[in-house]
Amino acid sequence: AQKVTQAQTEISVVEKEDVTLDCVYETRDTTYYLFWYKQPPSGELVFLIRRNSFDEQNEISGRYSWNFQKSTSSFNFTITASQVVDSAVYFCALRGTTSGTYKYIFGTGTRLKVLA
Amino acid sequence: GAGVSQSPRYKVAKRGQDVALRCDPISGHVSLFWYQQALGQGPEFLTYFQNEAQLDKSGLPSDRFFAERPEGSVSTLKIQRTQQEDSAVYLCASSLRRFPDTDTQYFGPGTRLTVL
């Protein structure tokens, strides 16, 4: 079975603080993809990043960075110097490659509140 | 360019009514997904289309749910004899390529269905 766990339901930080959102996944597939999406108050999910299971390099994009560790089945997301506009619900998702499987499995999300 | 659009944005139905939710994907996108997002939860996969072919409907919760994409573009999700537990936001997403090579999923704003 495939599963994504986002244990942090809600996080509040003060603007300019760094914050890390945790994501732990379970899959038996050797090839799989991991994603992060942002869902602002408007409701439309916005794609942030995709990683495949063979690429464990960490990635940085501006204030965003991602840490992928297969040894701990984690794909954590860090926002540096948070801003009020970062306030949203963030979802981690997993897609396996088992034949016949088309599902993307989403976690329950972490609500981030950045206070001015 | 135009993104994924969904209509109506809000739908209120009395228990037992039939509803039809429409998704207009980005032009030329091969893959189309439907998700159900309950309040405070992550999106849950319902069904997947590759052009007009419905390749996976394993996430449809009951035979009251039916989806189609007859010409490989616009898709309709139909719910017959709505029940209160059907109340949720229904999200549509499209991506350019076919599964499993699907790249970024672009999500629509969703249709919020409330069943009274």
Interface residues (C-beta under 8 A of the other chain):
Chain A: V4 Y37 S42 G43 E44 L45 V46 F47 R50 F91 A93 R95 T97 G100 T101 Y102 K103 Y104 I105 F106 G107 T108 G109
Chain B: F33 Y35 G40 Q41 G42 P43 E44 F45 Y48 L55 D56 S58 G59 V89 L91 A93 F99 P100 D103 T104 Q105 Y106 F107 G108 P109 G110
